[in-house]
C-alpha cells in the first residue's frame, strides 16, 4: 500500500477528469509537508497550471476535492498558494505499517538473473607493509558500497588487486636477507604484514644512512648539494642491489621468486586477519604480478591495431590530445610497464572472468586523472564498460593529534586502531556501569561490536568525497550522531520486545485497519517508508553517508517518540500493540541500514 503511488495515480486521474489532459507521471511532484503546515504529504501544483489554465490556489483546491472524494489514502486537505497539503487517512498509515511489517527486507530490491553485474574494486594494498588508516576508509567504503549496490537489485562481485611486485617489494626482501637472520612470523610472534613492514622501514633507515654518507663524499669532491643528493640516491649500494634483485625477479630467478612467494604468503595471512577484524571480504583477488603481463600483451595488441604509437626509443604511448588530455606512457623504453598497463591487464582478466556491466574503482582522489585516462583507454580497447567506469573517489582521513602508534610519524596502523577502538568501547561501558550484568565473554563481544561500529560509522557518515578527521573519542560517544548511539537504541528496542514477550503479550501478523495512531507514530511510519528512497539514492549517487544519516534520523525520531510515549505501559492494549509493532520495525530497519554500512548491532548493551 504505497501511499505516494496511490496519490500519484489518483492525481493523474484528477488532471484527466478535471482538465481533459493526460500528463506524464513526472509532473506529479509529492514531498513531505513542511512542519509548520497541517498535513503529511504535499502535492506541488505549479507544474500542472499550464494544463489547468487556472490560478494555483484554484487548481490545488479542485485537485484536493477530487483526491478527498476518490483516493482512500486522503482524509483531508488544505491549500497554501500552489501547494496542496494532504492529510493522510489513519487507515492508510496502518496499511503502510502492515506492509513494512510483512517485508523482512523492507526498502531493498532483490537481484534477478537479468540484473546488472557490478564489480567493485577496493583495498588494493602493497605487500611491503600492513594496512593503515587510509586502507580502513577504503575497505569500509568498498564493502558498504557493495552492500548498497546489492540492495538496489544488482548482482555484485567484490574484488581486490594486490600490488605484489616492484622495487618496494624487493626492498623488504633485501632487508630480510641482510638483517632478518631467517626470522618468521612464528619465530617472532608478529603478524606477517607487520614483520615485512618492519623490514621495509629497516631498509629505508640503512638506505638513508648510505645516501647521507655518499652525499657528503660528493660534496667534498666539489659537487653541488642538490646534484650530490640526487646522485647519492641512485648510487647507494642498497638501492642498486634492490634493483638487481628486481631484474632477477623479472627474469624468473627461482631463488628470488621462492623468497618472494614465501614472504608474500606471510603478508597475505596478516592481511586476512585485518580484513576479518574489519568484517570485509572479497569474491575474487587479482595480483599485479599476473595482471601486468596481460596488460603488456593488451597494449602491444592495441599498438598493432594503431590505437597507440611507439617512439624512437621503443616506448609505447597513448595519444589522448583529442580527448582534452595529454600523451600517456604505457610501456617504458626498457620494456617495463607502468601502473596504467597493470590496470589494463586487470581489466582484461576481469572481463574474461565475468560479464561485467559496470566497474567501480574505490580509490583515493589523488588518482582522479589516472582513472580519466584509464576510462578512455579501456573504451578504445573495446571494453563495453570502459567509457562508463566509475571512479569512486574519496578524500583523505587523518587523526586530530595525529598518530595513534604511527610508523615514521605518517601512518596509523589499522590493527592498532581497531584494537584501540575495542578497548575504548569496553572502558566506556565499564565507566558508565553498563557491563556489570554480562560475562567476560559477553563484555568482549559487545566491546568488539561497539568499538568497530563506532569506527565504521564515524568514517562512513562523512561524504566520501571530503577529507575527514577521525576522532576516536568522539566516535565512541553514546550520544549524538555516532554508531554507539544507534546501536544502543537498537538494543533498547530489543529489550522492550523481550519484556513484552516475558509478559506473554503476543503481536499479530497484521494490525487492524482501525488501530489508533498519534502524530508521532505517523511520523515514524513516514520515516520508515523513506528507507527505500534512501537506499535508492545511496546506490544512484554512490553515497554510503546517506544511509548513515538516515539511520541517525530514524534513531533520533524513535528516541523522541519513546521519550513522549510509554510503550509497555500504554493506556490500552490496542495502543501497546501498535507501538510494539512500530518499535519492532524501527529496530528491523535500523539493523538493515547498519548492515548496509557493514555495522553489527548488539541485542543487548
Buried (B, 14 or more C-beta within 10 A) or exposed (E): BBBBEBBBBBBBBBBEEBBEEEBEEEBBBBEEBEEEEEBBBBBBBBBBBEBBEBEBBEBBBBBBEBBBEEBBBBBBBBBBEBBBBBBBBBBBBBBBBBBBBEEEEBBBBEBEEEBBBBBBBBBBBBBBBBBBBBBBBBBBBBBBBBBBBBBBBBBBBBBBBBBBBBEBBBBBBBBBBBEBEEBBBEEEEBBBBBBBBBBBBBBBEBBBEBBEEBBEBBBEEEBEEEEBBBBBBEBBEBBEBBEEBBEBBEEEBEEBBEBBEEBBEBBBEBBBBBBEBBBBBBEBBBBBBBBBBBBBBBBBEBBEEEBBEBEEEEBBBBEBEEBEBEEBBBBBEEEBBBBBBBBBBBBBBBBEEBEBBBBBBBBBBEBEEBBBBBBBBBBBBEBEBBEEBBBBBBBBBBBEEEBBEBBEEEBBBBBBBBBBBBEBBBEBBEEEEBBEEBEEEEBBBBBBBBBBBBBBBBBBBBBBEEEBEBEBEBBBBBEEBBBBBBBBBBBBBBEBBEEBEEEEBEBEEBBEEEBBBBEBBBBBBBBBBBBBEBBBBBBEEBBBBBBBBBBBBBBBBBBEBBEEBEBBEBEEEBBBBBBBBBBBBBBBBBBBBBBBBBBBBBEEB
